[in-house]
């Protein structure tokens, strides 16, 4: 059974970070057809699997309004989710394409597009309350996949856990009591093109997630 929701997991009108809010206003003027607002989590609200990314991409989630949709990083992610039966479609093109996630939800450590895709620590902390509320909904025995070290650290911070106790590494597993934190390199264009992250490496993460979920 999921924990009772006691705090909001998302605020569409959030303006806690002045730098991000100002940047989104500038982006909206430059690209009036873009979403250019905080990007909501996507998927099953009671999922056993929660995927935590970094932040919306300029021409991906910031454009479409759905995490990892319309950008390079989403290509490998959604194909993998489809391969492991967490999604009904292998490609995520738009928020209206009919794609649905099954027992899976995707969110970001920072819900707003940051300049150069690099949020500062204060912005990550400002968004931590939303992530903490989401983590509270993960059922006992669930799995949280952190895509990259920033997402890994954000999960730990939201739980009040020391970063030094849980070292990030691709394929590393951390028993956090109610759920297992499973680390992966981020499925970014840079990581996949440099072969720091291969398709087989990424699929191994979700194969392990399936095993942990039984």
FENZISUL-V354678 format. One record per run of one state. SS is the DSSP state (2 for helix, 1 for strand, 0 for the rest). FROM is the first residue (numbers start at 1). LEN is the number of residues. If there is no record, write none. Layout:
ss->SS from->FROM len->LEN
ss->SS from->FROM len->LEN
//
This chain:
ss->0 from->1 len->17
ss->2 from->18 len->13
ss->0 from->31 len->11
ss->1 from->42 len->2
ss->0 from->44 len->5
ss->1 from->49 len->7
ss->0 from->56 len->5
ss->2 from->61 len->4
ss->0 from->65 len->7
ss->2 from->72 len->12
ss->0 from->84 len->3
ss->1 from->87 len->1
ss->0 from->88 len->13
ss->1 from->101 len->1
ss->0 from->102 len->2
ss->1 from->104 len->7
ss->0 from->111 len->4
ss->2 from->115 len->3
ss->0 from->118 len->3
ss->2 from->121 len->15
ss->0 from->136 len->6
ss->1 from->142 len->6
ss->0 from->148 len->1
ss->2 from->149 len->10
ss->0 from->159 len->4
ss->2 from->163 len->3
ss->0 from->166 len->7
ss->1 from->173 len->3
ss->0 from->176 len->3
ss->1 from->179 len->6
ss->0 from->185 len->4
ss->2 from->189 len->5
ss->0 from->194 len->5
ss->2 from->199 len->15
ss->0 from->214 len->1
//
